[in-house]
Amino acid sequence: MNKKELNEIKKNFNEDCGFFVINSFLSAFIDPEKKVKYKVCKPHSIIPDEEREVIMDSLKKVLTGTIGKHLVEYEFPLESYEEGKAQKILFDLVESKMKNEELIDAFLEKITSSIDYAASFTILTAHCTYSIMKKNRNDDIDLDRTTEEYNFIVTAVCPANTNDIGLFYDEETGTISKKANTEMVISKIPTDGFMYPVFSDRSPDVNHVMYFSKKADKPNISIIENVLDCVFVMSAENEKARFQQVLNAVCTDELNYHVITQVNEKIREVVDLSKNETEPAKLNDKQLKHILSDAGVSEEKLQALEPAYQQIVGDVGLTASNLTDNRTVVATPDVTINIKKDAASRLRTSSIEGRNCLIIDLDDPNIVVNGLPAVLK
């Protein structure tokens, strides 16, 4: 499922869209002991407007974020279609349009028995149908061709807790006092979620599932491996960490300010050139070698790149957008400098009177210190 296909679903995931229908909603509350305290599955049409709006907001969040960071597509292993496995459970749930009580119970059991979650949470799931309008060679809707139905579910995992709402004013007694709150407040923003089946080549792909994580650097691996029965792949944070390991192993004493900022700039160029592509740009060891060479790393050091890359990363490519920083951050034990992405060249390193120094070129001599204009001397 690429960026273009995701955007098509996001655009049409709307009750006002004539090609999109929500058939039913499932809501379930799970306590810290992983017991289902409440569940209900209702037709979309009988849910009150205000409640439906909140549920839709949460489910839409599962389709947001960057592919490869917040959204990662996973392929089911072959055995996952066996009875009791994730793909079989999800496939049957979609086929039944969430009208089978036993399938709903099996779905919730799979989640509650496998998920690693420290507190109470709520499961929100919608069964949806999207009518896929066929397109012609010019990528325009062809009204003369028959449509295909894409049935899928979107699930949001939303944390729940009792918020301390502090003092309140009582109109009847005319007093202010502390309110004891025992109601569980369900967050509108899910921490995790998934969509099945994925929308690939404008058709359902039942062999893949899209996992969503609110925090790209902290995915809930228990959902990926135990709920969805998939093999966890590197998160954006892990990709960046391994990339930095490669640089440290290869460049060593040549890894100076100029090299680091130039590598960051070269990778950003790769990302910018691919921003209109459907698939995120990937970097392998050969492409990285070219980037490091352009940044000034010596040929002697580059000879160590391929074995270091294979040992640390393996045969897979690294997602280019996960390796770059929008800001350059220079940190010492006492000073931290944040530099915008287009201003990295204004900072230089130098040795003055035997001391290592950072020098900032100022195009504008006007500076502000703690909110006050300062005079340069």
Buried (B, 14 or more C-beta within 10 A) or exposed (E): BBBEBBEBBEEBBEEEEEBBBBBBBBBBBBBEEBEBEEBEBBEBEEBEEEEBEBBBEBBBBBBEBBBBBBBBBBBBBEEBBEEEBBBBBBBBBBEBBBBBEEBBEBBBBBBBEBBEBEEBBBBBBBBBBBBBBEEEEEEEEEEEEEBEEBBBBBBBBBBBEEEEEEEEEEEEEEEEEEEEEEEBEBBEEBBBBBBBBBBBEBEBBBBBBBBBBBBBEEBBEBBBBBBBBBEBBBBBBBBBBBBBBBBEBBBEEBBEBBBBBBBBBBBBBBBEEBEEEEEBBBBBBEBBBEBBBEBEBEEEBBEBBBEBBEEBBEEEBBBBBBBBBEEBEBEEEEEEEEBEBEBBEEBEEEEEEEEEEEEEEEEEEEEEEEEEEEEEE
